[in-house]
Amino acid sequence: MKETVAGEYATSAALEPSRIADRLDGRTLAGRSQIVWGEHCSECAYPVCYASCSFYDPRPDLNCRRFVAGIEDAGDSLMRIRFRKWGKLEGQGTARLRPYALADRRESRDASLARGLAAAPIPFQLKRSATWRLNRNKARAPHGRAELAVDAFVLEGWSNDGRIHAFTVTFLQEARGTDGGAASEGGTWQAHLQLGPDYGRHVLPAGAIAAAIRLDQPFLVQVEPVGEAEGIDVTLALADFVAFHDRADAVVGPSALGVGSGNGQAPALAKVLVWDLDETFWTGTLAEDGSEGVTPRPEAVTALKALDARGVLHSIASKNDANEALTALRRFGLDGYFLHPQVGWGPKSASVATIAAALDLGLDSFVFVDDQPFERAEVAAAHPRVRTLAHTEVAALTQHPWFDHPETPEAARRRSLYQAEAARGLAVQASGSDYLAFLRASRLTLDVRALEAADLTRVYELSQRTNQLNFTGAKFTRPEVEALVAPDPHCARLTLRCADAWGDYGLIGFADLDLAAGELVAFFMSCRVQRKRVEHAAFAYMAGLLAARGHSEFAVRFDATERNGAAVRLLEDLGFARIAEGWRRPLGRPFAESDIVRLDVLQHARAA
């Protein structure tokens, strides 16, 4: 529903493309909230801007025109928006829903009132007052008990200029006192999406948004182009909270990536937090205040150290002079916390990609925090799997569900393990092209032990964190791990530890070997030791256990996931062949290069 403008009711020809047949309507929707949308400015400094801004273009009500022709009626409840510089679409409301048929009638009635008011021969001041009352009535939430549960916020539309445009959708709520009603702490939630020439639908789950703001309290919604807005031409078919007749429809269409204070569901845990510096990690601007003039935010330092103890890795993506930024961090004694910091003047999305490549971790395990909406949107547009947070959420990072890792000795050492890996990488480069000779000189040791109670937390954590080298994609629960400790003469439940000349990797893998069936039931291993022939030594040892039980073949249970393609390559490298039931390999053939790693098997592991 669009805002009425005093003395103006814009219309234009319908712009409906052929593919809009799937547009949501009363056949699919049980209700909608009818957010009232208006045109606003991303750089507004009202009222000074009316006198100083060269882009000020007054509408009939003397407010600035942020769109070429306001929110244009494109027929059939479609809204056409042609953005001018700094233009953004902003709505207000709660997420209280009206039945769809009632909302449809109300929208038609309000459109008729707006047309009549625009044509009425009455003084401008009276028309302006009537317009204000009409818009206030539009924004009023439905009375009575909310009978329809909100499923999602849906944005449907397409671009009219044949291009693909990136947008942010931001929900904002200020903290409110009780005043006899429910208190609200305020919050922010943001999603990133695209509109192209073809009809598209973006479904943002209400549960994700509700984790950051209260949907039954007033809030603002902003739809803003990423980058330059001038010339963007789009049509919106729906931009509203909705309830579906069938909950299965709530996931129809491409979902945008939402970021905020939580996502209302079991979140994927983050492994890396990438920081902006100016006004995010520290107060002040390095280019203006110098390294002596910036001060780390206490809440940022607290989050940095607490998350580091949980095994979260930290890095930097900042547009600054690299030497000066690192000088400031050294002065604060915090430079050692950041791995592969990227400080320069290029796009921050490129910095994030460089960090991901250096750490050899997937972008879906990354979170990027920045005080600038543009920078967050630029990273999210380039890397949709990266989650972003505003600087205002730094104080709550330690309570954020994305960082809900247990504190274990291995977690506390994770940063040092990656620092040691960086040293290994430099040693590899210095050693030349003979990688195997380098591995032998590294004095790699594999320590195999039977699973013990002291290992439960680490094995549980490893099962939750490991995706690429997880043969079944299994995410063990804590009780499932505890059940594996019980003695079983027909199974070998083994933990794998590794060390080399540069340091101790800690517990890096787990294997559940069914000795009776001759099958590896579960296997997951940290990527930190991949390609170091540790897997060759581990499988050679397990092959020996199966051969001692009279087996002639080594079977591996494998379930493909979207993220364990690296496990397929590992099995192929180890000489396994894919068959209908899984992967198999003759036990009579030795595992090449398994002797590079020295095997250390504790006596109770042999007994197991």
C-alpha positions in Angstrom: 0.0 0.0 0.0 1.5 3.3 -1.0 1.5 6.6 0.8 -0.9 9.3 -0.5 0.7 12.6 -1.6 -1.2 15.8 -1.2 -2.5 17.0 -4.6 -0.9 14.2 -6.5 -2.0 10.7 -7.6 0.4 9.3 -10.2 -0.6 6.6 -12.6 1.1 4.8 -15.4 0.5 1.9 -17.7 0.6 -1.6 -16.3 4.0 -3.1 -16.6 3.2 -6.7 -15.9 5.5 -9.2 -17.6 4.3 -12.6 -18.9 5.9 -14.6 -16.0 3.8 -12.9 -13.3 1.3 -15.8 -13.4 2.9 -17.1 -10.2 2.3 -13.9 -8.3 0.9 -14.4 -4.8 -2.8 -13.6 -4.3 -5.8 -14.7 -2.2 -5.5 -18.2 -3.5 -2.2 -18.6 -1.7 -2.3 -15.9 1.0 -4.6 -16.0 4.0 -3.6 -12.5 5.1 -1.3 -9.5 4.7 -0.2 -6.6 6.9 -0.5 -3.7 4.4 2.7 -1.8 5.3 2.4 1.9 4.2 5.2 2.7 1.8 6.6 6.2 1.1 9.6 7.7 -0.6 12.6 8.8 1.5 16.2 9.8 1.2 19.2 7.8 2.4 21.2 11.0 3.0 18.4 13.1 4.5 19.3 15.9 6.9 15.8 17.5 7.2 15.1 20.4 7.3 18.6 21.8 6.4 18.8 19.6 3.3 15.8 21.5 1.7 18.0 24.6 1.5 21.4 23.0 0.8 20.8 19.8 -1.3 21.2 20.3 -5.0 19.0 17.3 -5.6 16.0 18.8 -3.8 12.9 18.5 -6.0 9.7 19.5 -4.2 6.5 17.6 -4.7 3.1 19.3 -4.4 3.2 18.9 -0.6 6.7 20.5 -0.7 8.4 17.4 0.6 11.4 16.3 -1.5 10.8 14.0 -4.5 13.1 11.0 -4.0 11.6 9.1 -6.9 11.1 10.4 -10.5 7.3 10.3 -10.2 6.7 9.2 -6.6 5.4 5.7 -6.1 3.5 5.2 -9.4 0.3 3.2 -9.7 1.1 0.6 -12.3 -2.3 -1.0 -12.2 -3.5 -4.2 -10.4 -1.9 -3.1 -7.1 1.6 -2.8 -8.7 4.0 -0.1 -7.6 6.5 1.3 -10.1 9.5 3.1 -8.6 12.1 5.1 -10.6 14.8 6.0 -8.2 16.6 9.3 -8.1 20.0 9.8 -6.3 19.8 8.7 -2.7 16.2 7.5 -3.0 15.0 4.7 -0.8 11.6 3.1 -0.1 10.5 3.2 3.5 7.5 1.7 5.2 6.0 1.7 8.7 3.8 -0.7 10.5 3.5 -3.7 12.7 3.2 -7.1 11.3 -0.5 -7.5 12.4 -2.4 -9.1 9.6 -5.7 -8.5 7.9 -7.6 -11.3 6.1 -6.5 -11.1 2.4 -9.9 -10.3 1.0 -10.4 -7.5 3.6 -6.9 -6.1 2.8 -7.7 -6.2 -0.9 -11.0 -4.2 -0.5 -9.3 -1.7 1.8 -6.5 -1.1 -0.6 -9.0 -0.4 -3.5 -11.0 1.9 -1.2 -7.9 3.9 -0.2 -6.8 4.2 -3.8 -10.2 5.6 -4.7 -10.0 8.1 -1.8 -6.5 9.2 -2.9 -7.7 9.8 -6.5 -10.7 11.7 -5.2 -8.6 13.8 -2.8 -6.1 14.7 -5.6 -8.9 15.9 -7.9 -10.9 17.8 -5.2 -11.0 21.6 -5.7 -10.1 22.5 -2.1 -7.3 24.7 -0.7 -3.9 23.0 -0.5 -3.7 23.3 3.3 -7.0 21.4 3.7 -5.8 18.8 1.2 -2.6 18.4 3.0 -4.3 17.9 6.3 -6.7 15.4 4.8 -3.8 13.5 3.2 -2.1 13.3 6.6 -5.2 11.9 8.2 -5.6 9.4 5.4 -2.0 8.1 5.7 -2.3 7.9 9.5 -5.4 5.7 9.1 -3.6 3.5 6.5 -0.8 2.9 9.0 -3.1 2.0 11.9 -2.8 -1.7 12.9 -5.9 -3.9 12.8 -7.9 -3.9 16.0 -8.6 -6.9 18.2 -6.8 -10.2 18.7 -4.3 -11.3 16.0 -5.9 -14.4 14.5 -3.4 -14.9 11.7 0.1 -16.0 12.5 2.8 -14.2 10.4 4.8 -16.6 8.2 7.1 -14.3 6.3 7.9 -11.0 4.7 7.6 -11.3 0.9 8.9 -9.0 -1.7 7.9 -9.7 -5.3 9.0 -7.7 -8.3 11.2 -7.2 -11.3 13.4 -4.5 -13.0 12.0 -2.5 -15.9 15.4 -1.5 -17.3 16.6 -5.1 -18.2 19.3 -5.0 -15.5 19.9 -6.9 -12.2 19.9 -4.6 -9.2 21.0 -5.4 -5.6 18.9 -4.1 -2.6 19.0 -4.3 1.1 15.8 -4.8 3.1 16.3 -3.4 6.6 13.9 -3.7 9.6 14.6 -1.1 12.3 13.0 -0.8 15.7 13.8 1.8 18.4 13.8 0.9 22.0 10.5 1.7 23.6 9.4 2.0 27.3 6.5 0.1 28.6 3.9 2.9 28.9 1.6 0.3 30.2 2.3 -1.9 27.2 5.0 -4.3 26.1 8.5 -3.0 26.3 10.8 -3.3 23.2 14.6 -3.3 23.3 14.9 -2.3 19.7 17.0 -4.0 17.1 18.0 -4.3 13.4 17.6 -7.1 10.9 18.8 -6.9 7.3 18.4 -9.0 4.2 20.1 -8.8 0.8 18.3 -9.6 -2.5 18.3 -8.9 -6.2 15.6 -7.9 -8.7 16.1 -8.7 -12.4 14.1 -8.5 -15.6 12.2 -11.7 -14.7 9.6 -11.8 -12.1 11.1 -12.9 -8.8 10.0 -13.6 -5.3 12.0 -13.3 -2.0 10.6 -14.9 1.1 12.1 -13.7 4.4 11.0 -16.0 7.3 9.2 -14.1 10.0 11.0 -16.2 12.7 14.3 -14.8 11.5 13.1 -11.2 11.7 11.4 -11.7 15.0 14.7 -12.8 16.5 15.9 -9.2 16.2 12.7 -7.1 16.5 9.2 -7.4 18.0 6.8 -7.7 15.1 3.8 -6.7 17.2 5.4 -3.3 17.9 6.0 -0.4 15.5 9.0 -0.6 13.2 10.4 0.8 10.0 11.2 -1.2 6.9 13.6 0.2 4.3 14.3 -1.0 0.8 17.4 0.6 -0.5 19.5 0.1 -3.7 23.1 -1.1 -3.1 25.4 1.6 -4.6 24.1 4.3 -7.0 20.3 4.5 -7.0 20.0 7.0 -9.9 18.2 5.5 -12.9 17.1 2.2 -11.2 13.6 1.4 -12.5 11.6 -1.5 -10.7 8.1 -2.7 -10.2 7.0 -4.3 -6.9 4.0 -6.6 -6.9 4.1 -7.3 -3.2 6.1 -6.0 -0.3 4.4 -7.1 2.9 4.2 -9.5 5.8 1.9 -12.4 4.9 0.3 -15.6 6.2 0.0 -18.5 3.8 -2.9 -20.9 3.6 -0.4 -23.7 3.3 2.8 -23.3 5.3 4.7 -25.2 2.6 4.3 -22.1 0.4 6.3 -20.1 2.9 9.5 -21.4 1.3 8.5 -20.9 -2.4 10.9 -18.8 -4.4 14.5 -17.8 -3.8 15.2 -16.9 -0.2 17.3 -13.8 0.6 20.1 -14.0 3.1 19.0 -12.3 6.3 21.3 -11.0 9.0 20.5 -9.6 12.3 20.4 -10.4 16.0 19.5 -14.0 15.2 17.6 -16.1 12.6 15.0 -17.8 14.7 16.1 -21.3 13.8 19.1 -23.5 14.5 21.8 -21.3 13.1 25.0 -22.5 11.3 27.9 -21.7 13.6 30.4 -19.2 12.3 34.1 -20.0 12.3 35.5 -16.6 11.2 34.6 -13.0 12.2 36.0 -10.3 9.9 36.2 -6.9 11.4 36.1 -3.4 9.9 38.3 -1.0 11.9 37.1 2.6 11.8 34.1 3.2 14.1 33.6 -0.6 14.3 36.6 -2.2 16.1 37.8 1.2 17.3 36.4 4.6 17.7 37.8 7.3 15.4 39.0 7.3 11.9 42.6 6.3 11.2 43.0 8.6 8.1 41.9 11.6 10.1 43.0 10.8 13.7 46.2 8.8 13.1 47.2 5.6 14.9 47.5 7.6 18.2 44.0 9.0 17.9 41.9 5.8 17.6 40.8 3.8 20.7 39.6 0.2 20.7 36.0 -0.2 21.7 35.9 -2.0 25.1 33.0 -4.2 23.9 34.9 -5.1 20.7 38.0 -6.2 22.7 35.9 -8.2 25.1 34.2 -10.0 22.1 37.5 -10.5 20.4 39.1 -12.3 23.3 36.0 -14.2 24.3 35.3 -15.6 20.9 39.0 -16.4 20.4 38.7 -18.6 23.5 35.8 -20.4 21.8 37.9 -21.1 18.7 36.4 -18.3 16.4 39.1 -17.0 14.1 39.4 -13.2 13.5 40.6 -11.2 10.6 40.3 -7.6 9.2 38.8 -6.1 6.0 39.5 -2.3 6.3 40.0 0.5 3.8 43.0 2.1 5.4 46.8 2.4 5.2 48.1 -1.1 6.1 51.2 0.0 8.0 49.4 2.6 10.1 46.5 0.2 10.9 48.9 -2.6 12.0 50.9 -0.1 14.0 47.8 0.9 15.9 46.9 -2.8 16.6 50.4 -3.5 17.8 50.2 -0.5 20.1 47.1 -2.0 21.6 48.7 -5.4 21.9 46.0 -7.0 19.7 47.7 -7.6 16.4 48.3 -11.2 17.2 44.6 -12.0 17.3 44.0 -11.3 13.6 44.9 -13.8 10.9 45.7 -12.7 7.3 44.4 -9.1 7.8 43.5 -7.3 4.6 44.0 -3.6 4.9 44.0 -1.5 1.7 41.7 0.4 -0.6 40.0 -2.3 -2.7 36.5 -3.7 -2.3 35.9 -5.4 1.0 34.3 -8.3 -0.8 37.7 -9.0 -2.4 39.4 -8.8 1.1 36.9 -11.4 2.5 37.6 -13.7 -0.5 41.4 -13.4 0.1 41.0 -14.3 3.8 38.8 -17.3 3.0 41.3 -18.6 0.5 44.2 -18.1 3.0 42.3 -20.0 5.8 40.9 -22.6 3.4 37.4 -22.1 4.9 34.0 -21.8 3.2 32.4 -18.4 3.0 29.3 -19.7 4.6 31.3 -19.9 7.9 32.2 -16.1 7.7 30.6 -13.2 9.5 31.5 -9.6 8.5 30.9 -6.7 10.8 31.0 -3.1 9.6 29.4 0.3 10.6 28.6 1.2 7.0 25.5 -0.2 5.3 27.1 0.1 1.9 30.1 -2.0 2.9 27.9 -4.7 4.4 25.7 -4.8 1.3 28.7 -4.8 -1.0 30.1 -7.9 0.7 26.7 -9.6 0.9 26.0 -8.9 -2.8 29.4 -10.4 -3.8 29.2 -13.3 -1.3 25.6 -14.2 -0.5 26.7 -16.9 1.9 28.6 -14.4 4.1 26.5 -13.1 7.1 26.9 -9.5 8.0 26.3 -7.5 11.2 26.2 -3.8 12.1 28.7 -2.3 14.5 25.8 -1.7 16.9 25.7 -5.5 17.5 29.3 -5.8 18.7 28.4 -5.7 22.4 26.1 -8.7 21.9 28.5 -10.9 19.9 29.3 -13.2 22.8 25.6 -14.0 23.2 24.9 -14.3 19.5 23.7 -17.8 18.4 26.2 -17.8 15.4 29.1 -17.9 18.0 27.6 -20.4 20.4 30.7 -22.6 20.5 31.8 -24.5 23.6 35.0 -23.5 25.3 37.5 -26.4 25.0 41.3 -26.6 25.2 41.3 -27.3 21.5 39.1 -24.2 20.8 41.4 -22.0 22.8 44.4 -23.2 20.7 42.7 -22.9 17.3 44.2 -19.5 16.4 47.7 -20.8 17.3 47.1 -23.8 15.1 46.3 -21.6 12.1 49.3 -19.4 12.9 51.5 -22.5 12.9 49.9 -23.5 9.6 50.9 -20.2 8.1 54.5 -20.9 9.2 54.3 -24.3 7.5 53.1 -22.6 4.4 56.1 -20.3 4.4 58.4 -23.3 5.0 56.7 -25.2 2.0 57.5 -22.2 -0.2 61.1 -22.1 1.0 61.5 -25.8 0.4 61.0 -25.6 -3.3 59.0 -28.2 -5.3 59.7 -31.4 -3.4 56.6 -31.5 -1.2 57.1 -35.1 -0.1 60.6 -34.3 1.1 59.2 -31.4 3.0 56.5 -33.6 4.7 59.2 -36.1 5.7 61.3 -33.3 7.2 58.2 -32.1 9.1 58.2 -35.1 11.4 54.5 -35.7 11.2 53.1 -38.0 13.9 49.6 -39.6 14.0 48.4 -40.6 17.5 45.6 -43.1 17.4 43.6 -43.7 20.6 40.3 -45.3 21.6 37.5 -42.8 22.3 37.5 -41.8 26.0 35.2 -39.8 28.1 37.7 -36.9 28.2 37.4 -36.6 24.4 33.6 -36.3 24.2 33.4 -32.5 24.1 36.1 -32.2 21.3 34.6 -35.1 19.2 31.1 -33.5 19.6 32.5 -30.1 18.5 34.4 -31.6 15.6 31.3 -33.4 14.3 29.4 -30.1 14.4 32.2 -28.1 12.7 33.4 -30.5 10.1 31.7 -30.4 6.7 34.2 -30.9 3.9 35.9 -34.1 5.2 32.8 -35.6 6.8 31.9 -38.9 5.0 28.2 -39.0 6.0 27.6 -35.3 6.9 26.6 -36.5 10.4 26.3 -33.9 13.1 26.4 -36.0 16.3 24.4 -34.9 19.3 26.2 -35.0 22.6 24.2 -38.1 23.8 25.1 -39.9 20.6 28.8 -39.2 21.2 28.5 -40.3 24.8 26.9 -43.6 23.7 30.0 -44.4 21.5 32.3 -44.6 24.6 30.6 -47.8 25.8 32.9 -50.8 25.0 31.9 -52.9 22.0 34.2 -55.7 20.9 32.9 -55.5 17.3 33.7 -51.8 16.8 36.8 -49.5 17.0 35.9 -45.9 17.9 39.1 -44.1 17.3 40.3 -40.5 17.9 43.1 -39.1 15.8 45.7 -36.6 17.0 48.5 -35.1 15.0 51.6 -33.1 15.6 54.7 -32.0 13.6 57.8 -30.0 13.9 55.8 -26.7 14.0 53.4 -27.7 16.7 50.5 -29.8 17.9 47.3 -30.0 15.9 45.4 -31.6 18.7 42.5 -34.0 18.2 41.8 -33.7 14.5 39.6 -36.7 13.6 37.3 -39.5 14.6 36.6 -42.9 13.0 33.8 -45.4 13.9 35.0 -48.7 12.4 32.6 -51.7 12.3 35.1 -54.6 12.7 32.5 -57.3 12.2 31.1 -55.8 8.9 34.4 -54.5 7.6 33.0 -51.0 7.2 33.9 -47.5 8.2 30.6 -46.3 9.5 31.6 -42.7 10.2 34.7 -40.6 9.6 35.3 -36.9 9.9 38.6 -35.1 10.0 39.8 -31.5 10.2 40.9 -29.9 6.9 44.0 -28.6 8.7 45.9 -31.9 8.1 44.4 -32.7 4.7 47.0 -33.5 2.0 49.7 -34.1 4.6 49.3 -37.9 4.2 47.8 -38.2 7.7 44.7 -39.7 6.1 47.0 -42.3 4.4 48.5 -43.4 7.7 45.0 -43.5 9.4 43.5 -45.6 6.7 46.5 -47.9 6.6 46.1 -48.5 10.3 42.3 -49.2 10.0 43.0 -51.5 7.1 45.3 -53.5 9.3 42.5 -53.9 11.9 40.1 -55.2 9.3 42.6 -57.6 7.8 43.2 -59.0 11.3 39.5 -59.8 11.4 39.7 -61.8 8.2 38.3 -59.2 5.8 39.6 -58.8 2.2 37.9 -55.6 1.4 37.6 -52.1 3.1 34.1 -50.7 2.8 33.2 -47.0 3.6 29.8 -45.7 4.2 29.3 -42.4 2.4 26.4 -40.0 2.1 26.9 -37.1 -0.3 26.1 -33.6 0.9 26.4 -30.2 -0.7 29.6 -29.6 1.2 31.6 -32.8 1.4 33.0 -33.0 -2.2 36.5 -32.8 -0.7 35.7 -36.2 1.0 35.1 -37.7 -2.4 38.5 -36.5 -3.7 40.1 -37.9 -0.5 38.6 -41.4 -1.1 39.6 -41.3 -4.7 43.2 -40.4 -3.7 43.2 -43.3 -1.2 42.3 -45.7 -4.0 38.7 -46.4 -3.1 36.2 -47.0 -5.9 32.6 -45.9 -5.8 30.0 -48.7 -6.1 26.2 -48.7 -5.6 26.5 -49.5 -1.8 29.3 -47.0 -1.1 33.0 -47.0 -1.6 35.3 -50.1 -1.5 39.0 -51.0 -1.7 40.9 -54.3 -1.6 42.8 -54.7 1.6 45.7 -56.4 -0.1 46.9 -53.2 -1.8 49.0 -51.0 0.5 48.3 -47.3 1.0 51.0 -45.3 -0.8 53.0 -42.8 1.2 51.5 -43.8 4.5 55.0 -44.2 5.9 55.5 -40.4 5.7 53.6 -40.1 8.9 54.9 -41.9 12.0 52.2 -43.9 13.7 51.8 -43.9 17.4 49.1 -46.2 18.7 48.3 -46.4 22.4 48.0 -49.9 23.8 44.3 -49.5 24.7 43.6 -48.5 21.1 45.1 -51.7 19.9 43.0 -53.6 22.4 39.9 -51.8 21.1 
